[in-house]
Amino acid sequence: MGEFIDKAKGAANEAIGKAKVSVGEHTDTPKLVVDGAEQQIKGAAQKAAGAVKGAMGDKL
Protein backbone atom coordinates (compact mmCIF):
# COMPACT_ATOMS: atom_id res chain seq x y z
CA MET A 1 0.00 0.00 0.00
CA GLY A 2 2.91 2.36 0.68
CA GLU A 3 3.83 2.10 -2.98
CA PHE A 4 0.63 3.82 -4.11
CA ILE A 5 0.82 6.50 -1.42
CA ASP A 6 4.39 7.40 -2.37
CA LYS A 7 3.54 7.49 -6.06
CA ALA A 8 0.49 9.67 -5.43
CA LYS A 9 2.41 12.09 -3.20
CA GLY A 10 5.17 12.20 -5.77
CA ALA A 11 2.78 13.01 -8.59
CA ALA A 12 1.16 15.73 -6.49
CA ASN A 13 4.52 17.29 -5.61
CA GLU A 14 5.60 17.23 -9.25
CA ALA A 15 2.37 18.93 -10.36
CA ILE A 16 2.58 21.59 -7.66
CA GLY A 17 6.24 22.15 -8.48
CA LYS A 18 5.46 22.62 -12.17
CA ALA A 19 2.76 25.14 -11.27
CA LYS A 20 5.17 27.08 -9.04
CA VAL A 21 7.79 27.18 -11.80
CA SER A 22 5.23 28.39 -14.31
CA VAL A 23 3.91 31.13 -12.03
CA GLY A 24 7.43 32.12 -11.04
CA GLU A 25 8.48 32.45 -14.67
CA HIS A 26 5.43 34.56 -15.54
CA THR A 27 5.79 36.84 -12.52
CA ASP A 28 9.59 37.02 -12.73
CA THR A 29 10.00 35.53 -9.24
CA PRO A 30 13.22 33.49 -9.17
CA LYS A 31 12.62 32.12 -5.66
CA LEU A 32 9.32 30.61 -6.76
CA VAL A 33 11.01 29.00 -9.76
CA VAL A 34 13.68 27.47 -7.53
CA ASP A 35 11.13 26.28 -4.96
CA GLY A 36 9.07 24.71 -7.73
CA ALA A 37 12.08 22.93 -9.21
CA GLU A 38 12.98 21.57 -5.77
CA GLN A 39 9.43 20.33 -5.28
CA GLN A 40 9.52 18.61 -8.68
CA ILE A 41 12.72 16.80 -7.67
CA LYS A 42 11.15 15.79 -4.37
CA GLY A 43 8.15 14.42 -6.25
CA ALA A 44 10.33 12.43 -8.61
CA ALA A 45 12.17 10.93 -5.64
CA GLN A 46 8.88 9.99 -3.96
CA LYS A 47 7.66 8.31 -7.14
CA ALA A 48 10.94 6.41 -7.41
CA ALA A 49 10.61 5.28 -3.79
CA GLY A 50 7.11 4.06 -4.56
CA ALA A 51 8.40 2.10 -7.53
CA VAL A 52 11.08 0.49 -5.38
CA LYS A 53 8.52 -0.41 -2.74
CA GLY A 54 6.36 -1.96 -5.43
CA ALA A 55 9.27 -4.02 -6.73
CA MET A 56 10.21 -5.11 -3.22
CA GLY A 57 6.65 -5.94 -2.23
CA ASP A 58 6.37 -3.15 0.38
CA LYS A 59 9.06 -4.82 2.52
CA LEU A 60 10.95 -1.56 3.01
FENPE-V555380 format. One record per backbone hydrogen bond with DSSP energy under -1.0 kcal/mol. NH is the residue of the N-H (numbers start at 0). CO is the residue of the C=O. If there is no record, write none. Layout:
# FENPE-V555380
nh:co
NH:CO
NH:CO
This chain:
# FENPE-V555380
nh:co
4:0
5:1
6:2
7:3
8:4
9:5
10:6
11:7
12:8
13:9
14:10
15:11
16:12
17:13
18:14
19:15
20:16
21:17
22:18
23:19
24:20
25:21
26:22
28:23
32:28
33:29
34:30
35:31
36:32
37:33
38:34
39:35
40:36
41:37
42:38
43:39
44:40
45:41
46:42
47:43
48:44
49:45
50:46
51:47
52:48
53:49
54:50
55:51
57:52
